[in-house]
Amino acid sequence: MLKTFVVEDDPEQLATLKQIIANHIMINDFDMQLTLATGQAQALLDYLTAEPAVEGLYFLDIEYPGQTLNGLELASQIRERDVNAKIVFVSTHSEMAFLTFERRIEPLDFVVKDLGAAAVKAKVEKDIRVAYDRYTKQGLTSKAMFSYSKGGELFNLPLSQVLFIETGTARNKLVLHLADRMIQYNGKISDETVAHPELFRVHKSFLVNPQALVRVNKQSQLGYFENGESVDIAVRKMHDLIALIKQSALTVKVD
């Protein structure tokens, strides 16, 4: 399900956006939900912190007077938490649009409120359709791709290149192991487990791509990869991993 969020500090405009979005979702029977509509930017951030691995469509303003976060800062933090976020700015501050590119927010659209109610409604509805179309197409290919964020930039690579992910030495740091290199980035292994169900958590510190395993040794409790690297496999995870290998008919030597 594509979750939809609105942060608008003007109560009347918030109510209007809620109605436009809810009606358009219902009329088109989209697999979407208006999850949160609020006047407080921090409320959305708190939700995303409590609910990791969200895929969402976000309607934001540029300015939230009197609040700690403005729309650009909120969007940047959304992008950190939801790498596939579809972000739409609905604002009177059209002169601020260039800043979304400067900050690499990659918005789906920038809707200018001064266009009038009818035009805003039409653009919001079109953005919903575009976001939903991209979401459904993304669902067809997401299992074959792996995404991670580093230095404020989003990177995508084929899942087949991933050997395993391990927890880093620093808090909330992960190390992505590919056949020819390692990449450290911010994240939690529990979040990656949810975001990439194709990967299998063999240990509290290791999340592996079963397709990349070449050998599993039950006695030493180790899993091996083509490039010579290995990972520890927890005793309680060994049975499930071997069952997965057999069920998926993987060419993994088990001894």
Secondary structure, 3 states (H helix, E strand, C coil): CEEEEEECCCHHHHHHHHHHHHHHHHHHCCCEEEEEEECCHHHHHHHHHHCCCCCEEEEECCCCCCCCCCHHHHHHHHHHHCCCCEEEEEECCHHHHHHHHHCCCCCCEEEEHHHCHHHHHHHHHHHHHHHHHHHHHHHHHHHHEEEEEECCEEEEEEHHHEEEEEECCCCCEEEEEECCCEEEEECCHHHHHHHCCCCEEEECCEEECHHHEEEEECCCCEEEECCCCEEECCHHHHHHHHHHHHHCCCCCEEC
